[in-house]
Each structure stands twice: as C-alpha cells, then as structure tokens.
C-alpha cells in the first residue's frame, strides 16, 4: 500500500454489500451517495464535496485510533460530513442524543479521520472551574498553576471533547463562554488567551517578546470544541443556559436506522438465524420508543446488541430471554407492572424462551491460549455439549474452578460463573444484587480463575474528592 511518500485510499461503501478492488495504491468500495476519499502523508480527506487538508500531529499519541470501521453506514458518513463542514467554518458542535457510546464514537471517528489531537473530559456534578482551566499544585514548597484540558486544547490547537454537559453544574460551563465565542480567556496565573486573529494583528505592531511580557497567549486557529450531551428534560440533568447553547452548532444523533443496524448484526452473528436477529433488534427498537418511555420503561442499550450477538454466535443454543436479561435486567430494576410490560413485548416477538432453552451449566477447564497472549481457553458445558472459546485473562497464574479452599460453590454459583465467562468474551460485567448476597466473593473467585489482580474501590457520593486526595498523596509518597 506504500508508494514513496503518498498513499491514496478511495473508500466507497455500498448498502447491501461491499465490492473490493485491490491495487498497490488503492482500495475501492462503492457508496451510492457519499464518496470518502482519504489521502494520507500530508494529503486531504474528502467527504462528498467537502475536503479537509490534513496536518501532521505533533503528539500522535493523542490522536484516536481504531474507531473507524471497514464499512461505514450512510448515516455515519452524513454525520461526519456535517462535522467537517462545521470544522471548516471554525464552529464548535454539540452532538445531542440518547444515552450510549454512539456520540462519543462518532466524535472519535472524525478526529481519527482528520488526524486531530484530542483533550477529553467527562463532566460530572463534581467538576469545577479548576478542572477545566487551571489547577494549583505545590512542588518543593512553591505553588504552580497547571494548565488543564481546556487551556491545553486552546493553546496546542487540539479538539476539546466535553462529554456529559447535562451533568455539570450551571455555574461551571459558563466559564467557557468567552473561550467559545471570542476565543479569549483570563487565566488564574495572569496570562490571557487571545484569539489567533487579534494576536496576529498585535504581532504586526509589537514583537513577540513584548506580547510574552504582557502574558498574552495565542489561541490556535485549529482549536475546536465537541460537546456531547443528552436531551433534557426527557433525561435527567441540567438544561444548558441559552448563552452557552447559542455557542454551539447542534445535531441530533439518534440510533442508526433499523436497516443499517440489521446489516451490522447479521455480520456479527453468521451462525444465528436471520429471523432471530431481526426479532432481537425489533425488541430493542420497541423498548426505545416513545410508547415504552410513557410506560416508565428505561431505554434498551441498543449499542450492546452487537457484543451480545458475538456471545450468541458462539452459543446459538443460548436463550434469547436469558441473553436479554444480561443487557436489560428488567426483573431486577422494574416493578410488577414494568416486568409485565417487558414480558408482553418479549411475547410479541416470540422471545419468551427462557424455560425452553438450556442455560450454561458449569466451567469445565481454563487454560492459557498458546498462540494469543493475554487470553485463556475456557470450556463450558451447555446442554450436554462442551464448547471451548477464548476470553481475556490476567498476567497471574490461572486457577481451576472449584479449587479454592475458601469458596464453596453451589449449582447456582456454577451457572452464574459460566454466564460471566460468556459475557466476559465480549464486554465488561456489572453484578447486581442486594446487600450481602455475595457479589464481591463471586467477583474475587472469577478474577482468581482468570489470573486477574483485584483492585477494590468503594464507590460513594463523595468519591471524586477522595480520589483527588489519593492522587496527591500518591505523588507525595512517590
């Protein structure tokens, strides 16, 4: 694919299939509406008629990687094209949509496509002004101001990604108002951030040494802000102040269309009947509808269907209802009426098969994968059939199940551990249960079997301040 100092990739995606044409310097795929042209090594990126000239990043480790897939749906290509338009106009964008990783993934795809460095911050109710601008630290008895994400992004020409705007307190984000509108900000250490245009005009009349003496810092013309948030009041959170809201160009980022998601799920589950995949997606779409919301049902995590299909592809005999319980534990989080409503939807799509399909019985063996580092081969028994698959594993020595002298396993424990192994091959795990039911013990046994080290963290309301104190203490102790 290399030809001296240039590389040309023509990427076209076609709904309903892909056609590849390989040559030493090109890769062709067909797309009916939008042509994406990528030219690396100092070239340009073109989406439709919109083109963007690439720049070599000074810190390539800050450029997102592995977010762009081989086949982009039409909807994603259109979102990327819109973001590129706003970027070229020098405008900040606000991607608003339902909960899930799709908005963040979309932002990272665009930054990977344009080779832009990113400064990412997840906002919360504990986020303060110092977390965005400057934090004061003491080193060798002297106080210093350390630039935080917003200041680093503005001065280094990076893209500031703010996730969870609805979680921040109303008095926090307005500190960014002037930076968003005029690209100016007064810092705690006496410096003043000034827009590139005004700075360059001053530079024509004064020397850079004079501007440095006045503590005037130039804001890069490449600085952009991508904000991610949920629509309020449908979801809980603080609505944006009108002045702050007017600084952004907003776009509604909803789930992918049914047809695009169905194609992705078909690819992820070749061993699963097409009708069954369609039923699962139809259920997820129904539970995300306005009618389900009016009944008080939480949204279904549609984005988790893809990793769930990886599990179902390896275990086609697995019950659809049991699999959905792991994604949407309605029996634990909903009341009687809510459970009846969800089971009614399951019955409508013929997914009430929890009693007809066998559940995984127990873990038989666990051993290191010889040809893949950091993984283990796990064998489960499901319906008198032994199935071996690979899961990530830790660096410590693996341990056989039911070999711990301090853990007495029961049939329900064995089934739970087997289900956790299945889920571990695709995603992280969250154990839900009442106080004192043994969640920590199960998690410790699971970690020891796979050779993981355990780092217990007790979560509570004031965790943020505890974490900040712990980080500072760790620095002092070296």
Protein Blocks (a to p, Z undefined) as FASTA:
>chain_A
ZZhjaccddddddehiacddddfkbccdddfkbccdddeehiacdehjbccdddddfblm
lpcehkbcfbdcfklmmmmmmmmmmmmnopacdddddedjklmmmmmmmmmmnopacddd
dddfkbcfklmmcccddeehiacddddfklmmmmnopacddehklmpcfklmmmmmmmmm
nopacdfkopacddfklmmmmmmmpcfklmmmnopacddfkbccdddddddfkbgcdddd
fklmmmpccdddddddfklmmmmmmmmmmmbcfklmmmmmmmmmmmmmmklmmnopacdd
fklmmmmmmmmmmmmmbcfklmmmmmmcmklmpcfklmmmmmmmmmmnopalmlmpccdf
bdfbdcddfklghiacddddeehiacdddddddfbdcddehiafkbccdfklmmmmmmmm
mmmmmmccdddddehilpmmmmmmmmmmnopacddddddfklmmmmmmmmmmmmmnZZ
